């Protein structure tokens, strides 16, 4: 439901509908956003950022092939099954910590419901 754009002051793009979510193909799980005020943003050099509040759920750096991402999952996107910590990092990123995780592939889709 959102248009991805780089805002000059690096503010979050809000999702007033609270319909944004992250889906893990590996785990076949949907993680809906809990508060649409921190849906997405772009911030150099961290790149695309999903979630906010007490840490980002996920950042995908501009040069992901040479830089690692940050996964502080779950923060804004949460299905209630996980709490922030090493277990959730392993499930979501394959890493035991929220840092230094490589993103091998990611896709962003806009779903339209009629």
Secondary structure, 3 states (H helix, E strand, C coil): CCCCCCCCCCCCECCCCCCCEEEECCCCEEEEECCHHHCEEEECCCEEEECCCCCCCEEECCCCCCCCEECCCCCCECCCCCCCCHHHHHHHHCCCCCCCECCCCCCCCCCCCC
